Amino acid sequence: MCSVEHINCFPVLVNILSNTFLRLFNSTQHIRVWSQPFYDTHTPELKSDIFFVCLNYLLILAAGLPPHFAVSSMEDYKVK
């Protein structure tokens, strides 16, 4: 019914259970469940947005780390 991986098996299980419950209540409808575990980025605008968010995060991180090490080093120098 499903692959060995849990990420693929869970949606299949949910689909089977939900359609079974619908049939028990005499419904003619059915539920489709699908799994897309990785976010698909086909639009170039979204890719550029993700790139700039990551770039900004790295720049903030790079600006904050050297002062942290400098302050830590000065405290060690004072304490000896």
FENKA-V46037 format. One record per pair of residues at least 24 apart in sequence whose C-alpha atoms are under 10 Angstrom apart, sorted by sequence separation. I is the first residue (numbers start at 1). GAP is how many residues later the second one is. If there is no record, write none. Layout:
i = {I;I}
gap = {GAP;GAP}
This chain:
i = {10;11;10;11;8;9;8;7;8;7;8;7}
gap = {24;24;25;25;26;26;27;28;28;29;29;30}
